[in-house]
Amino acid sequence: MPRLRKIRFVPFLLAALAAAAFVPMPAWGQGASLLDQQQDPDAELDRDADELERNGLRGILGPDRDIEAGRDGRGPIGADGLRGGALPDAATANRDITDRQPGDEPDRNAILRDRQLRGPGALDEAVLDPDREEDPYAALGIRVGSFLLFPELISETIFSDNLFLSTLNPVSDWAIALTPSLNIESDWSRHSLTGSLSGIRSFHEGFPSEDDETFSAGVTGQLDIRRTTNLVAAANYSEFFEDRSSSDFPDNAAERPRERTRDALLEGNHTFNRVTLTLRGEIAEEDFDDSILVDGTIQNNDDRDVSELRLTGRAAYEFRPGVSAFIETSTNERNFDQKFDDDGTLSGSSGYDVQGGLLFQLTGKLNGEASAGYAFQEPDDSALEDVDGVIFNAALEWQATGLTTLRLDASSEIDQTIEVDTGGSIIRAAAISVEHRPRRQIILGASLGYEIETFTGNDEKDEDWVFALTGEYLFTRSVALTVGYEHLNSTSSVPGNDYDVDEVRMGVRLRR
């Protein structure tokens, strides 16, 4: 593909993509909605209206939205999400599936679970008018057998006023970024299988060394052995260029080294009475290519290649409907491909963490979990100090109204590093965000995040503040305009490592 060197071509690219999206989709791509229309909604709606009369409105019609945790654990907040996000608890996230067997009475709230109420009068219209769509802009997907496919493409123009995160000489640049993705979901009465593919390809006008080439793929499956017992397995792979904000980013690197991550997990969940037990095993690997420095020499990064084994156990007790208390503990072992790093320090460490918290499943009100505890990591090299401290994690979503959603995310992790005279760092991050829809076709968002990384042994401390604004205008289910602004302020106890970055994005999103 030839490099796009002139940003003035961007409007023509966006216009072409938008025009293509307005072309009607073929009939075979509309199978998901046509199949749903074959059902007779009148009987179900009458039954659900009676249920609403008996139980009231609160907690019944709210959307049942999944709580996403931090994903790939890299980069500062605001760039790639909070570092160190934990996997969602499969036992609780899939309770509606595991508690039902073929022949069981259907869930009375199923027909209303995915609806988005948009005003005080939406209830009567939703119940009394079966032909009315609550969200005419929701993606329908493409049905292929018993699977639903959700393809998406985002084309953006991006401007950054400090591309190299410089303290004294910030350099700005424009870029075009293409972000395709495909999500696949099974539509089975029992068991489940999901998959995802995504990537980013960007083209900078002045500095092609900063072009992104990112690819990630993942698959997750759940086997429902019994109503109260299930197994979950997942595997993920991604490759990307390392972010310049990383504490181990090579000094004087002419280009960003490519990084690859691989991880897999196997989890078992069992519920009896009010108690749910979870046991999870995980393996994760990071692999770095060597770096090319500005003087043309090659810097070895093999001493950064690491693998981690982790075993986690959790016990949760539901003391009232929709609210559970849990305690969780995990142990880990980190091993580097090189026994000693390039400075002669013995690599590797082992550790554990213990935390307790609350899990919320109050449909239409509050969903997610929050916990706090203690983490400890001991380096294999006895000359290095242990890393330990208080940790906290959260992924909470509160549906304040049918139009407004608030979210709190927090994460903590102990990170390994190859910096001299330190056994590692503890990273704590938190972010609060709000999403509001003043109109069905308009989505506005704002977020504020904070992250602090504290190193042992050398008293280094790095802090990041991130403020972001987002907006979407939905023309149809398939086409939307997107805009975004982000400001990052990064400070460090190491002189010369402070910087500020402002980034603006504008683009078109196409999806099905």
C-alpha positions as CSV (number, residue, x, y, z in Angstrom):
1,M,0.0,0.0,0.0
2,P,1.5,3.4,-1.0
3,R,2.1,5.8,1.9
4,L,-0.5,8.6,2.1
5,R,1.7,11.7,2.4
6,K,-0.9,14.5,2.1
7,I,-3.5,15.0,4.7
8,R,-5.7,16.9,2.3
9,F,-6.8,13.6,0.9
10,V,-8.5,12.7,4.2
11,P,-11.9,14.4,3.5
12,F,-12.2,12.5,0.3
13,L,-11.5,9.2,2.0
14,L,-14.0,9.9,4.7
15,A,-16.6,11.0,2.3
16,A,-16.1,7.9,0.1
17,L,-16.5,5.6,3.1
18,A,-19.6,7.4,4.4
19,A,-21.2,7.2,0.9
20,A,-20.5,3.5,0.7
21,A,-22.2,2.9,4.0
22,F,-25.4,4.5,2.9
23,V,-25.8,1.8,0.2
24,P,-28.5,-0.7,1.4
25,M,-27.1,-4.0,2.7
26,P,-28.1,-7.2,0.8
27,A,-31.0,-9.2,2.2
28,W,-28.7,-12.0,3.5
29,G,-27.0,-9.5,5.9
30,Q,-30.3,-8.8,7.6
31,G,-31.0,-12.2,8.9
32,A,-30.6,-11.3,12.5
33,S,-33.5,-8.8,12.6
34,L,-35.8,-10.8,10.3
35,L,-35.5,-13.9,12.5
36,D,-36.5,-11.8,15.6
37,Q,-39.5,-10.4,13.7
38,Q,-40.9,-13.9,13.2
39,Q,-41.9,-14.2,16.8
40,D,-45.2,-13.0,18.1
41,P,-44.4,-10.2,20.6
42,D,-48.0,-9.5,21.8
43,A,-48.3,-12.4,24.2
44,E,-44.8,-11.8,25.7
45,L,-45.3,-8.1,26.0
46,D,-48.7,-8.6,27.8
47,R,-47.1,-11.0,30.2
48,D,-44.2,-8.6,30.8
49,A,-46.6,-5.7,31.4
50,D,-48.3,-7.7,34.1
51,E,-44.9,-8.5,35.6
52,L,-44.1,-4.7,35.7
53,E,-47.3,-4.0,37.5
54,R,-46.5,-6.6,40.2
55,N,-42.8,-5.7,40.7
56,G,-42.5,-2.0,39.8
57,L,-40.3,-0.4,37.2
58,R,-36.9,0.0,38.8
59,G,-34.4,-2.7,38.1
60,I,-36.4,-4.4,35.4
61,L,-36.1,-2.3,32.3
62,G,-32.5,-1.2,32.7
63,P,-30.0,-2.4,30.1
64,D,-27.9,-5.4,31.0
65,R,-24.5,-4.2,29.8
66,D,-21.2,-6.0,30.3
67,I,-18.5,-4.5,32.4
68,E,-15.3,-4.3,30.5
69,A,-12.0,-4.4,32.4
70,G,-8.6,-3.1,31.3
71,R,-7.5,-5.0,28.3
72,D,-4.0,-5.4,27.3
73,G,-2.3,-3.8,30.3
74,R,0.1,-1.5,28.3
75,G,0.6,2.2,27.9
76,P,-0.7,5.1,30.0
77,I,-4.3,5.6,30.8
78,G,-6.1,7.4,28.0
79,A,-3.9,5.7,25.3
80,D,-4.7,2.0,25.7
81,G,-6.8,2.0,28.8
82,L,-5.9,1.3,32.4
83,R,-2.9,-0.9,32.9
84,G,-3.3,-4.1,34.7
85,G,-7.0,-4.7,34.2
86,A,-8.4,-7.9,35.5
87,L,-10.5,-10.5,33.7
88,P,-14.2,-10.3,34.5
89,D,-15.6,-13.0,36.8
90,A,-17.1,-15.6,34.4
91,A,-19.2,-17.2,37.1
92,T,-21.2,-14.1,37.8
93,A,-21.2,-12.7,34.3
94,N,-22.8,-15.8,32.9
95,R,-25.2,-16.6,35.7
96,D,-28.3,-16.1,33.5
97,I,-27.0,-18.8,31.1
98,T,-25.8,-21.3,33.6
99,D,-29.0,-21.2,35.7
100,R,-31.1,-22.3,32.7
101,Q,-31.5,-25.7,31.1
102,P,-33.5,-26.7,28.0
103,G,-37.1,-26.9,29.0
104,D,-36.8,-24.4,31.9
105,E,-39.3,-21.6,32.0
106,P,-37.9,-18.6,30.0
107,D,-36.7,-15.5,31.8
108,R,-39.6,-13.1,32.1
109,N,-37.3,-10.1,31.6
110,A,-35.5,-11.4,28.5
111,I,-37.7,-9.5,26.1
112,L,-36.9,-6.2,27.8
113,R,-33.3,-6.7,28.9
114,D,-31.6,-5.1,26.0
115,R,-33.9,-2.1,25.6
116,Q,-32.6,1.4,26.2
117,L,-35.3,3.7,27.7
118,R,-34.8,7.3,26.4
119,G,-37.3,9.3,28.3
120,P,-40.1,9.4,30.9
121,G,-42.7,8.2,28.4
122,A,-40.7,5.4,26.9
123,L,-42.2,2.7,29.2
124,D,-45.7,3.0,28.0
125,E,-44.6,3.1,24.3
126,A,-42.3,0.1,24.7
127,V,-45.0,-2.1,26.4
128,L,-48.0,-1.0,24.4
129,D,-46.5,-0.6,21.0
130,P,-44.8,-3.9,19.9
131,D,-43.7,-2.4,16.6
132,R,-41.7,0.4,18.2
133,E,-37.9,0.1,18.3
134,E,-36.3,1.4,21.4
135,D,-32.9,2.0,19.9
136,P,-33.0,2.5,16.1
137,Y,-29.3,3.0,16.0
138,A,-28.1,-0.3,17.6
139,A,-26.0,-2.5,15.5
140,L,-27.9,-5.6,14.2
141,G,-25.0,-7.8,13.2
142,I,-25.0,-10.4,10.4
143,R,-26.4,-13.8,11.2
144,V,-24.4,-16.7,9.9
145,G,-26.0,-19.9,11.1
146,S,-26.1,-19.8,14.9
147,F,-23.5,-16.9,15.1
148,L,-23.8,-13.2,14.9
149,L,-21.0,-11.2,13.2
150,F,-20.4,-7.5,14.0
151,P,-18.0,-5.9,11.6
152,E,-16.7,-2.4,12.1
153,L,-14.4,0.1,10.4
154,I,-13.2,3.5,11.8
155,S,-11.4,6.0,9.6
156,E,-9.9,8.9,11.5
157,T,-7.7,12.0,11.1
158,I,-5.5,12.4,14.1
159,F,-3.4,15.5,15.2
160,S,-0.9,15.3,18.0
161,D,1.1,18.3,19.2
162,N,3.9,16.3,20.9
163,L,4.4,13.1,19.0
164,F,7.7,12.1,20.7
165,L,6.6,13.0,24.3
166,S,9.4,15.6,24.5
167,T,9.9,18.0,27.4
168,L,11.7,20.9,25.6
169,N,11.1,20.4,21.8
170,P,7.6,19.1,21.1
171,V,7.0,18.0,17.5
172,S,3.5,17.9,16.0
173,D,2.2,15.8,13.2
174,W,-1.0,14.6,11.4
175,A,-1.9,11.0,10.7
176,I,-4.6,8.9,9.0
177,A,-5.7,5.8,11.0
178,L,-7.8,2.9,9.9
179,T,-9.2,0.6,12.6
180,P,-11.1,-2.5,11.4
181,S,-12.6,-5.0,13.8
182,L,-14.8,-8.0,13.8
183,N,-16.6,-9.5,16.8
184,I,-18.3,-12.9,16.6
185,E,-20.9,-14.1,19.2
186,S,-22.7,-17.5,19.4
187,D,-26.5,-17.5,19.8
188,W,-26.9,-20.8,21.7
189,S,-29.3,-21.7,24.5
190,R,-26.4,-23.2,26.4
191,H,-22.7,-22.8,26.2
192,S,-21.1,-19.8,24.4
193,L,-18.3,-19.0,22.1
194,T,-17.0,-15.5,21.2
195,G,-14.1,-14.3,19.1
196,S,-12.6,-11.0,18.0
197,L,-10.2,-9.6,15.4
198,S,-8.9,-6.1,15.3
199,G,-6.1,-3.9,14.0
200,I,-4.8,-0.4,13.6
201,R,-2.9,1.0,10.5
202,S,-1.9,4.6,10.7
203,F,0.1,6.8,8.3
204,H,1.9,9.9,9.6
205,E,2.5,12.8,7.3
206,G,6.0,13.8,8.6
207,F,7.3,10.9,10.7
208,P,6.7,7.5,9.3
209,S,8.7,5.9,12.2
210,E,5.6,6.5,14.3
211,D,3.2,4.7,12.1
212,D,1.1,2.0,13.9
213,E,0.7,-1.6,12.7
214,T,-1.3,-3.3,15.4
215,F,-3.1,-6.7,15.2
216,S,-4.9,-8.6,17.9
217,A,-7.1,-11.7,18.0
218,G,-8.9,-13.5,20.8
219,V,-11.3,-16.3,21.5
220,T,-13.3,-17.2,24.6
221,G,-15.5,-20.3,25.2
222,Q,-17.8,-21.4,28.0
223,L,-18.9,-25.0,28.6
224,D,-22.0,-25.2,30.8
225,I,-21.6,-28.6,32.5
226,R,-24.6,-28.1,34.8
227,R,-26.7,-25.2,35.8
228,T,-24.3,-24.5,38.6
229,T,-21.0,-25.5,37.0
230,N,-19.1,-24.2,34.0
231,L,-15.7,-24.1,32.5
232,V,-14.2,-21.1,30.7
233,A,-11.2,-21.1,28.4
234,A,-9.7,-18.1,26.5
235,A,-6.6,-17.4,24.4
236,N,-5.4,-14.0,23.0
237,Y,-2.6,-12.8,20.8
238,S,-1.5,-9.3,19.9
239,E,1.4,-7.5,18.4
240,F,2.1,-3.8,18.3
241,F,4.9,-1.1,18.5
242,E,5.8,-0.3,22.1
243,D,4.5,3.0,23.5
244,R,7.2,5.6,24.1
245,S,5.7,6.3,27.6
246,S,6.9,2.8,28.8
247,S,9.4,3.0,31.7
248,D,11.6,0.5,29.9
249,F,11.5,2.2,26.5
250,P,15.0,2.2,25.1
251,D,16.9,5.6,25.3
252,N,17.7,7.2,21.9
253,A,15.7,4.7,20.0
254,A,15.2,5.7,16.4
255,E,12.1,3.5,16.0
256,R,9.7,1.8,18.5
257,P,10.5,-1.9,18.9
258,R,7.7,-4.3,18.1
259,E,6.2,-6.2,21.0
260,R,4.2,-9.4,21.0
261,T,1.9,-10.7,23.8
262,R,0.3,-14.1,24.2
263,D,-1.9,-15.3,27.0
264,A,-4.3,-18.2,27.8
265,L,-6.5,-19.1,30.8
266,L,-8.6,-22.0,32.0
267,E,-11.2,-21.3,34.7
268,G,-13.8,-23.4,36.6
269,N,-16.8,-22.1,38.4
270,H,-19.2,-23.9,40.7
271,T,-22.2,-22.5,42.7
272,F,-24.0,-24.2,45.6
273,N,-26.7,-22.4,47.6
274,R,-25.4,-18.8,47.9
275,V,-21.7,-19.6,47.5
276,T,-19.7,-19.5,44.2
277,L,-16.2,-20.9,44.0
278,T,-13.8,-20.0,41.2
279,L,-10.3,-21.4,40.3
280,R,-8.4,-19.9,37.4
281,G,-5.0,-20.7,35.9
282,E,-3.2,-18.2,33.5
283,I,-0.1,-18.0,31.4
284,A,1.1,-14.8,29.7
285,E,4.2,-14.0,27.6
286,E,5.8,-10.8,26.4
287,D,8.4,-10.8,23.6
288,F,10.3,-7.7,22.3
289,D,12.3,-7.2,19.1
290,D,15.7,-5.5,19.3
291,S,15.8,-1.7,19.0
292,I,17.5,0.4,16.4
293,L,19.2,3.5,18.0
294,V,19.7,6.9,16.4
295,D,23.4,6.1,15.7
296,G,22.5,3.0,13.8
297,T,23.5,0.5,16.4
298,I,21.3,-2.4,17.7
299,Q,20.2,-2.6,21.3
300,N,19.4,-6.1,22.6
301,N,15.9,-6.5,24.2
302,D,16.0,-10.2,24.8
303,D,16.6,-9.5,28.5
304,R,13.0,-8.0,28.6
305,D,11.3,-11.2,27.3
306,V,9.3,-12.7,30.2
307,S,6.6,-15.2,30.9
308,E,4.3,-15.3,33.9
309,L,2.3,-18.1,35.5
310,R,-0.6,-17.2,37.8
311,L,-3.1,-19.2,39.9
312,T,-6.1,-17.5,41.3
313,G,-8.9,-18.7,43.7
314,R,-12.0,-16.8,44.7
315,A,-14.9,-17.5,47.0
316,A,-18.1,-15.3,46.8
317,Y,-21.2,-15.3,49.0
318,E,-24.5,-13.7,47.9
319,F,-25.9,-12.2,51.1
320,R,-28.7,-10.4,49.3
321,P,-30.1,-10.7,45.7
322,G,-27.7,-9.1,43.3
323,V,-25.0,-8.3,45.9
324,S,-22.2,-10.7,46.8
325,A,-19.1,-10.4,49.0
326,F,-15.9,-12.2,47.9
327,I,-12.3,-12.8,48.8
328,E,-9.7,-13.6,46.2
329,T,-6.0,-14.6,46.4
330,S,-3.5,-15.4,43.7
331,T,0.1,-16.4,43.4
332,N,2.5,-15.8,40.5
333,E,5.9,-16.8,39.1
334,R,7.8,-14.6,36.6
335,N,10.6,-16.0,34.5
336,F,12.8,-14.2,32.0
337,D,14.3,-15.8,28.9
338,Q,17.7,-14.5,30.0
339,K,18.7,-15.5,33.5
340,F,20.6,-12.2,33.9
341,D,19.8,-8.9,32.2
342,D,22.3,-6.9,30.3
343,D,23.4,-5.1,33.5
344,G,24.2,-8.4,35.2
345,T,21.2,-8.5,37.5
346,L,19.5,-11.8,38.2
347,S,16.0,-11.6,36.6
348,G,12.7,-13.0,37.7
349,S,10.5,-12.8,40.7
350,S,7.6,-14.4,42.6
351,G,4.7,-13.0,44.6
352,Y,1.1,-13.1,45.7
353,D,-1.9,-10.8,46.4
354,V,-5.0,-11.0,48.6
355,Q,-8.1,-8.9,48.2
356,G,-11.7,-8.7,49.2
357,G,-14.6,-6.8,47.8
358,L,-18.2,-6.6,46.6
359,L,-19.9,-7.8,43.4
360,F,-23.0,-6.0,42.2
361,Q,-25.6,-7.4,39.7
362,L,-28.5,-4.9,40.1
363,T,-29.9,-4.8,36.6
364,G,-30.7,-1.3,35.5
365,K,-28.9,0.2,38.6
366,L,-25.4,-0.9,39.4
367,N,-23.2,-3.6,37.8
368,G,-19.6,-4.7,38.3
369,E,-17.2,-5.2,41.2
370,A,-14.8,-3.3,43.5
371,S,-12.1,-4.7,45.8
372,A,-9.0,-3.7,47.9
373,G,-6.1,-5.7,49.3
374,Y,-2.4,-6.2,49.5
375,A,0.2,-7.4,46.9
376,F,3.8,-8.6,47.4
377,Q,6.5,-9.4,44.9
378,E,10.0,-10.7,45.8
379,P,12.8,-10.4,43.2
380,D,15.0,-13.4,42.6
381,D,18.1,-11.2,43.1
382,S,18.5,-10.7,46.8
383,A,20.2,-7.4,46.3
384,L,17.0,-5.8,45.1
385,E,14.2,-4.6,47.4
386,D,10.8,-6.3,47.6
387,V,7.8,-4.5,46.0
388,D,4.7,-4.4,48.1
389,G,1.7,-2.2,48.9
390,V,-2.0,-1.7,49.1
391,I,-3.9,-2.4,45.9
392,F,-7.5,-1.6,44.7
393,N,-9.5,-2.7,41.6
394,A,-12.9,-1.7,40.3
395,A,-15.1,-2.0,37.3
396,L,-18.4,-0.4,38.2
397,E,-21.2,0.9,35.9
398,W,-24.2,2.9,37.2
399,Q,-27.2,3.5,35.0
400,A,-28.2,6.9,36.6
401,T,-31.0,7.4,34.1
402,G,-32.1,5.9,30.7
403,L,-29.9,8.6,29.1
404,T,-26.8,8.8,31.4
405,T,-24.3,6.2,32.5
406,L,-21.4,6.7,35.0
407,R,-18.5,4.4,35.2
408,L,-15.6,3.9,37.6
409,D,-12.5,1.9,36.7
410,A,-9.5,1.2,38.9
411,S,-6.5,-1.2,38.7
412,S,-3.4,-2.0,40.6
413,E,-0.4,-4.2,39.6
414,I,3.2,-4.9,40.4
415,D,5.3,-4.4,37.3
416,Q,8.7,-6.0,36.5
417,T,11.4,-3.7,35.1
418,I,15.0,-3.8,33.9
419,E,15.9,-0.4,35.3
420,V,19.1,-0.4,37.4
421,D,18.8,-0.8,41.2
422,T,15.1,-1.5,41.4
423,G,13.1,-4.7,41.7
424,G,10.0,-3.3,40.1
425,S,7.2,-0.8,40.5
426,I,3.6,-0.7,41.7
427,I,1.2,0.9,39.4
428,R,-2.2,2.3,40.7
429,A,-4.7,3.9,38.3
430,A,-8.3,5.1,38.4
431,A,-10.7,6.8,36.0
432,I,-14.2,8.1,36.2
433,S,-16.3,8.6,33.0
434,V,-19.8,9.7,32.1
435,E,-21.8,9.1,28.9
436,H,-24.9,11.0,28.1
437,R,-27.4,10.9,25.2
438,P,-29.3,14.2,24.9
439,R,-30.8,12.7,21.7
440,R,-30.9,9.2,20.5
441,Q,-28.5,9.9,17.7
442,I,-26.1,11.9,19.8
443,I,-23.7,10.4,22.4
444,L,-21.4,12.6,24.5
445,G,-18.7,11.4,26.8
446,A,-16.2,12.8,29.3
447,S,-13.5,11.1,31.5
448,L,-10.8,12.0,34.0
449,G,-8.0,9.5,34.8
450,Y,-5.0,9.4,37.1
451,E,-2.1,6.9,37.3
452,I,0.9,6.8,39.6
453,E,3.9,4.4,39.2
454,T,6.2,4.1,42.2
455,F,9.6,2.3,41.9
456,T,11.4,0.6,44.8
457,G,15.1,1.2,45.4
458,N,15.6,4.4,43.5
459,D,12.7,6.6,44.7
460,E,11.4,7.3,41.1
461,K,7.8,8.3,40.9
462,D,5.8,9.0,37.6
463,E,2.3,10.5,37.5
464,D,-0.2,10.9,34.7
465,W,-3.4,12.9,34.5
466,V,-5.7,12.4,31.5
467,F,-8.7,14.4,30.5
468,A,-10.8,13.3,27.5
469,L,-14.0,14.4,25.6
470,T,-15.8,12.3,23.0
471,G,-18.8,12.7,20.8
472,E,-20.7,10.6,18.3
473,Y,-23.4,11.6,15.8
474,L,-25.3,8.5,14.5
475,F,-26.8,8.9,11.0
476,T,-28.0,5.3,10.8
477,R,-27.3,2.0,12.4
478,S,-24.3,1.8,10.1
479,V,-22.8,5.3,9.9
480,A,-21.6,7.7,12.6
481,L,-19.3,10.7,12.9
482,T,-16.9,10.6,15.8
483,V,-14.8,13.3,17.4
484,G,-12.5,13.2,20.4
485,Y,-10.0,15.3,22.4
486,E,-7.5,14.2,25.0
487,H,-5.0,16.0,27.2
488,L,-2.2,14.1,28.9
489,N,0.0,15.6,31.6
490,S,2.9,13.4,32.7
491,T,5.3,14.3,35.5
492,S,8.3,12.4,36.9
493,S,10.8,12.7,39.7
494,V,13.5,12.1,37.1
495,P,14.5,15.5,35.6
496,G,13.7,16.0,32.0
497,N,10.9,13.4,31.9
498,D,7.9,15.8,32.2
499,Y,5.7,16.4,29.1
500,D,2.2,17.4,27.9
501,V,0.3,16.0,24.9
502,D,-2.9,17.2,23.3
503,E,-4.5,15.0,20.7
504,V,-7.6,15.6,18.5
505,R,-9.4,12.9,16.5
506,M,-12.2,13.2,13.9
507,G,-13.5,10.4,11.8
508,V,-16.3,8.1,10.4
509,R,-17.4,4.8,11.9
510,L,-19.0,2.2,9.7
511,R,-20.5,-0.9,11.2
512,R,-23.2,-3.6,10.7
